[in-house]
């Protein structure tokens, strides 16, 4: 892996958009006030649960890098976070997750039905809110993105132990994660006044940041010494998700080790001891290193896309955010 650059703290990275992020935060919570107590409780609970607002920040930074951050950009950043939050609520139900960002998941407190319905509300409200911007291009981008995100969930749900190719994995993380980050930066560029060439460059940057973001997250899930991610290590394995570290491992191990891995994946319950064993094999065969190297390659592509964007404090923050995402907690 390449050497780690100096990592700027996130609050410093986001300082150029600090006031705008405060406005987005205010809008997020204001719009969740409802005459339906359950809706307000669940929505505000997950929105206040410690998210770093990376996706809204990417949108605002993209807008600033090509022109001006407008009130419409803040509304759009709010919409992006609602869509992301809706997917978290739905994902936790699909995965039977007990925790979200080191706290009890909404489904653990209010049940699956409430989580699904509040997630549906957030999706619906996001598109209602989007309509207030009266920009068909934004509707087209986010409609496509919402479809891709759903496709990613379905592809992951139907993937089995025999479908462990890297290409399958890359499709899933693009659909589920990177497509929304790509859309965030495209939309920010449009609302900031950028042209088609800048939209393409910033969209490519967002996509590659998203790919790297998910790869790092998946690698860190097998780091049993790291408990700062908001979930216990080994959650992906316990949910039988074949992410890149495990996919790479299954393609590189001996026949005996592959049989051992298959037996663990077929067990009625995947235990902490199983997680420790798989983590040891991943370290032994350097599947975690491979995953992080791939993440760095995507981050390099993200930075290359920025070569066509004029220098500014906003562009500098995007570059710093890229490094923060790849090298966080490593």
Residue pairs with C-beta under 8 A, 6 or more apart in sequence:
1 289
1 292
1 293
1 296
2 296
4 327
4 330
5 323
5 327
7 323
7 324
7 327
7 328
8 320
8 323
8 324
10 52
10 321
10 324
12 320
13 317
13 320
13 321
13 324
14 21
14 57
14 317
14 321
15 317
16 61
16 64
16 313
16 314
16 317
17 57
17 60
17 61
17 64
17 69
17 314
17 317
20 60
20 69
20 73
20 74
20 77
21 53
21 56
21 57
21 60
21 77
23 74
24 53
24 56
24 60
24 74
24 77
24 78
24 81
25 53
27 74
27 75
27 78
28 47
28 78
28 81
28 82
29 44
29 47
29 48
31 78
31 82
31 125
31 129
32 39
32 40
32 43
32 44
32 47
33 40
34 40
34 43
38 110
38 114
38 118
39 118
39 121
41 110
42 89
42 106
42 110
42 114
42 115
42 118
43 85
43 118
43 121
43 122
45 106
45 109
46 85
46 88
46 89
46 100
46 106
47 81
47 85
49 100
49 101
49 103
50 101
50 102
50 103
50 230
51 81
51 84
51 85
51 101
53 81
54 181
54 213
54 321
54 325
55 77
55 80
55 81
55 84
55 180
55 181
55 184
56 77
56 78
56 80
56 81
56 184
57 77
57 321
58 181
58 184
58 185
58 188
58 206
58 209
58 318
58 321
59 73
59 76
59 77
59 80
59 184
59 185
59 187
59 188
60 69
60 73
60 74
60 77
60 188
61 185
61 188
61 314
61 315
61 317
61 318
61 321
62 184
62 185
62 186
62 187
62 188
62 189
62 192
62 194
62 202
62 206
62 314
62 318
63 69
63 70
63 73
63 188
63 189
63 191
63 192
64 192
64 312
64 313
64 314
65 189
65 192
65 194
65 202
65 309
65 310
65 312
65 314
65 315
65 318
66 189
66 192
66 193
66 194
66 198
66 202
66 309
66 310
67 192
67 193
67 194
68 192
68 193
69 192
70 191
70 192
72 133
72 135
72 191
73 188
73 191
73 192
75 129
75 132
75 133
76 130
76 133
76 138
76 187
76 188
76 191
77 184
77 188
78 129
79 126
79 129
79 130
79 142
80 180
80 183
80 184
80 187
82 122
82 123
82 125
82 126
82 129
83 122
83 123
83 126
83 142
83 145
83 146
83 149
83 180
84 180
85 119
85 122
86 119
86 120
86 122
86 123
86 126
87 119
87 149
87 153
87 176
88 100
88 119
89 106
89 107
89 115
89 116
89 118
89 119
89 122
90 115
90 116
90 119
90 153
91 97
91 153
92 100
92 105
92 106
92 107
92 115
93 107
93 112
93 115
93 116
93 119
94 153
94 157
95 239
96 107
96 239
97 105
97 107
97 108
97 231
97 235
97 239
98 104
98 105
98 108
99 105
99 108
99 230
99 231
99 232
100 106
100 230
100 231
101 230
101 231
102 230
102 231
103 230
105 115
106 114
106 115
106 118
107 114
107 115
123 146
126 142
127 139
127 142
127 143
130 138
130 139
130 142
131 139
135 190
137 190
138 187
138 190
138 191
141 183
141 186
141 187
142 183
142 187
144 183
145 179
145 180
145 182
145 183
148 174
148 175
148 179
149 175
149 176
149 179
149 180
151 175
152 171
152 172
152 173
152 174
152 175
152 176
152 177
152 179
153 175
153 176
155 168
155 171
155 172
155 175
156 172
156 176
156 241
159 168
159 172
159 242
161 240
161 242
161 250
161 262
161 265
161 266
163 242
164 242
164 246
164 247
164 250
164 251
165 247
166 244
166 247
166 248
168 247
169 242
169 243
169 244
169 247
170 211
173 210
173 211
173 214
173 215
173 218
174 207
174 210
174 211
176 214
177 210
177 211
177 213
177 214
178 206
178 207
178 208
178 209
178 210
178 211
178 213
178 214
179 207
179 210
180 210
181 206
181 207
181 209
181 210
181 213
182 203
182 204
182 206
182 207
182 210
183 203
183 206
184 206
185 202
185 203
185 205
185 206
186 199
186 202
186 203
186 206
188 202
189 198
189 199
189 202
189 203
190 199
194 202
197 308
198 308
198 309
201 305
201 306
201 308
201 309
202 305
202 309
204 301
204 302
204 305
205 302
205 303
205 305
205 306
205 318
206 302
207 302
208 298
208 299
208 301
208 302
208 305
209 298
209 299
209 302
209 321
209 322
209 325
211 295
211 298
212 295
212 296
212 298
212 299
212 302
212 322
212 325
212 326
213 325
215 244
215 291
215 292
215 294
215 295
215 298
216 291
216 292
216 295
216 325
216 326
216 328
216 330
217 229
218 236
218 243
218 244
218 245
218 291
219 244
219 245
219 288
219 291
219 292
219 295
220 226
220 229
220 329
220 330
221 229
221 231
221 233
221 234
221 235
221 236
221 237
221 243
221 245
222 233
222 234
222 236
222 237
222 245
222 246
222 275
222 278
222 279
222 282
222 288
223 233
223 279
223 288
224 233
224 234
224 275
224 276
224 279
226 233
226 329
227 233
228 329
229 329
233 275
233 279
234 270
234 272
234 274
234 275
234 278
234 279
236 243
236 246
237 246
237 264
237 270
237 274
237 275
237 278
238 270
238 275
240 265
240 270
242 250
244 287
244 290
244 291
244 294
245 282
245 287
245 288
245 290
245 291
246 261
246 278
246 282
246 287
248 285
248 287
248 290
248 291
249 261
249 278
249 281
249 282
249 285
249 287
250 258
250 261
252 285
252 287
253 261
253 281
253 285
257 281
260 277
261 278
261 281
264 270
264 274
264 277
264 278
267 274
281 287
282 288
292 326
292 330
295 326
296 326
299 322
299 323
299 325
299 326
302 322
303 319
303 322
306 315
306 318
306 319
309 315
